[in-house]
């Protein structure tokens, strides 16, 4: 979120999954209840909503497959799913890329 405070003509965030993993690590949230990283996610969503230049965000979609067997896998799936939804709400466009083909969602 702090990087987005310094506007650039175009910015690529690749990828939000890595960012979320780092936030889960920083807050020792892997064994904590869901929502432990909510303050970090809130700050990111606000920064994205306030960003007025070209911004492309890459994020994994992990909710289309098998339910992860581990608690940490389920936590990541749930947190990234919620974050993806929130980011899509504040973005002008959203695409799902399947087999290299972009499918416009919004």
KEKE-3310 file (N, C-alpha, C; in steps of 0.2 Angstrom, whole numbers, plus 5000, padded with zeros to 4 digits):
npx = (5004:5010:5019:5010:5007:5016:5014:5015:5017:5012:5009:5013:5007:5013:5014:4998:4995:5008:5011:5001:5004:5016:5011:5003:5013:5021:5012:5011:5000:4996:4991:4981:4965:4954:4955:4964:4974:4967:4968:4979:4975:4964:4971:4978:4967:4961:4972:4973:4960:4961:4971:4976:4982:4987:4985:4989:4985:4990:4984:4982:4970:4962:4951:4945:4947:4951:4947:4959:4970:4976:4976:4982:4982:4968:4966:4973:4967:4954:4957:4963:4953:4943:4950:4953:4939:4936:4946:4942:4930:4934:4941:4941:4941:4941:4948:4948:4961:4962:4970:4978:4970:4961:4946:4934:4927:4922)
npy = (4994:5006:5009:5013:5025:5034:5040:5034:5034:5022:5006:4990:4978:4963:4948:4949:4938:4934:4945:4944:4933:4937:4946:4938:4930:4941:4945:4933:4925:4913:4903:4910:4917:4919:4935:4941:4948:4959:4973:4976:4972:4981:4993:4991:4990:5003:5011:5006:5010:5024:5027:5035:5033:5023:5006:4989:4974:4958:4943:4927:4915:4905:4898:4889:4876:4860:4858:4865:4854:4857:4868:4880:4882:4882:4894:4904:4902:4907:4920:4926:4925:4934:4946:4947:4949:4961:4970:4969:4976:4989:4992:4997:4988:4970:4955:4938:4926:4913:4899:4907:4916:4931:4934:4944:4951:4962)
npz = (5000:5003:4993:4983:4986:4980:4966:4949:4931:4926:4935:4940:4950:4955:4962:4970:4978:4983:4991:5000:5007:5013:5022:5030:5035:5042:5052:5059:5056:5052:5060:5066:5069:5054:5046:5053:5045:5041:5043:5035:5022:5021:5020:5008:4999:5000:4996:4982:4978:4979:4970:4956:4943:4929:4934:4936:4942:4947:4952:4961:4957:4968:4971:4963:4963:4970:4988:4999:5009:5020:5035:5033:5020:5017:5024:5016:5004:5007:5012:5001:4992:4997:4997:4983:4979:4985:4979:4966:4966:4968:4957:4940:4929:4928:4925:4921:4918:4908:4902:4895:4889:4891:4900:4902:4917:4922)
capx = (5000:5014:5021:5005:5007:5020:5011:5019:5012:5009:5011:5011:5008:5013:5007:4995:4996:5014:5010:4996:5008:5021:5007:5001:5020:5022:5007:5010:4993:4994:4987:4977:4958:4953:4954:4970:4977:4962:4971:4984:4970:4960:4975:4979:4961:4960:4977:4971:4954:4963:4976:4973:4985:4986:4987:4987:4986:4990:4982:4980:4963:4963:4945:4941:4949:4950:4948:4966:4969:4979:4973:4985:4980:4962:4966:4976:4962:4949:4959:4964:4947:4940:4954:4951:4933:4937:4950:4938:4925:4936:4944:4937:4940:4943:4949:4951:4965:4962:4974:4981:4964:4957:4939:4932:4923:4919)
capy = (5000:5012:5010:5016:5032:5038:5039:5033:5034:5015:5002:4983:4974:4956:4947:4950:4932:4934:4951:4942:4928:4941:4949:4933:4929:4946:4945:4927:4924:4906:4899:4914:4917:4923:4942:4944:4953:4964:4980:4976:4972:4987:4998:4990:4992:5010:5013:5005:5014:5031:5027:5038:5032:5016:5001:4982:4970:4951:4939:4920:4913:4898:4895:4885:4869:4856:4862:4863:4849:4860:4874:4886:4882:4885:4901:4908:4902:4912:4927:4929:4926:4940:4951:4948:4952:4968:4974:4970:4981:4996:4993:4999:4982:4964:4950:4931:4924:4905:4896:4913:4920:4935:4934:4950:4950:4968)
capz = (5000:5004:4986:4979:4988:4975:4959:4943:4925:4926:4940:4940:4956:4953:4962:4977:4982:4987:4996:5006:5011:5017:5027:5034:5039:5046:5058:5062:5056:5049:5065:5069:5065:5048:5047:5056:5041:5038:5043:5029:5016:5021:5018:5001:4995:5000:4991:4976:4976:4978:4965:4950:4937:4927:4938:4934:4948:4946:4958:4959:4959:4971:4974:4958:4963:4976:4994:5002:5014:5026:5038:5030:5013:5017:5026:5011:4999:5010:5012:4994:4989:5000:4995:4976:4978:4987:4974:4960:4968:4968:4950:4934:4925:4931:4920:4923:4912:4908:4896:4892:4886:4896:4901:4905:4922:4924)
cpx = (5004:5017:5017:5004:5011:5018:5016:5014:5009:5013:5009:5012:5007:5017:5004:4995:5003:5014:5006:5000:5013:5017:5005:5007:5021:5018:5006:5003:4991:4990:4982:4970:4958:4952:4959:4974:4973:4964:4975:4980:4966:4965:4977:4973:4960:4966:4975:4965:4956:4969:4973:4977:4984:4989:4985:4989:4985:4988:4980:4973:4963:4957:4941:4943:4947:4951:4955:4965:4972:4975:4976:4983:4973:4961:4968:4970:4956:4951:4960:4958:4943:4944:4953:4944:4933:4941:4946:4933:4927:4940:4939:4936:4943:4943:4951:4954:4965:4965:4976:4976:4961:4950:4937:4926:4919:4922)
cpy = (5006:5014:5014:5023:5037:5036:5038:5033:5027:5011:4995:4980:4966:4952:4948:4944:4932:4940:4948:4937:4931:4944:4944:4931:4935:4947:4938:4924:4917:4902:4903:4914:4921:4930:4945:4949:4958:4971:4981:4977:4978:4993:4997:4992:4999:5013:5012:5009:5022:5032:5030:5037:5025:5011:4994:4978:4963:4948:4932:4919:4906:4895:4890:4878:4865:4860:4860:4858:4852:4866:4880:4887:4885:4892:4906:4908:4907:4919:4930:4930:4932:4946:4953:4951:4960:4973:4974:4975:4988:4997:4994:4993:4976:4959:4943:4928:4916:4903:4902:4917:4924:4935:4940:4949:4956:4973)
cpz = (5000:4997:4982:4981:4984:4968:4953:4937:4924:4931:4939:4946:4954:4958:4970:4981:4986:4992:5002:5010:5015:5023:5032:5039:5044:5053:5061:5062:5053:5054:5069:5066:5059:5050:5050:5052:5038:5038:5037:5023:5016:5018:5011:4997:4995:4996:4984:4974:4975:4973:4958:4943:4935:4932:4936:4940:4946:4952:4956:4961:4961:4973:4969:4958:4969:4983:4997:5008:5021:5028:5034:5023:5012:5019:5020:5006:5001:5010:5005:4990:4991:4997:4987:4975:4980:4982:4968:4960:4966:4961:4945:4930:4929:4925:4923:4917:4913:4901:4892:4888:4892:4895:4905:4910:4923:4919)
residu = (UNK:UNK:UNK:UNK:UNK:UNK:UNK:UNK:UNK:UNK:UNK:UNK:UNK:UNK:UNK:UNK:UNK:UNK:UNK:UNK:UNK:UNK:UNK:UNK:UNK:UNK:UNK:UNK:UNK:UNK:UNK:UNK:UNK:UNK:UNK:UNK:UNK:UNK:UNK:UNK:UNK:UNK:UNK:UNK:UNK:UNK:UNK:UNK:UNK:UNK:UNK:UNK:UNK:UNK:UNK:UNK:UNK:UNK:UNK:UNK:UNK:UNK:UNK:UNK:UNK:UNK:UNK:UNK:UNK:UNK:UNK:UNK:UNK:UNK:UNK:UNK:UNK:UNK:UNK:UNK:UNK:UNK:UNK:UNK:UNK:UNK:UNK:UNK:UNK:UNK:UNK:UNK:UNK:UNK:UNK:UNK:UNK:UNK:UNK:UNK:UNK:UNK:UNK:UNK:UNK:UNK)
# end
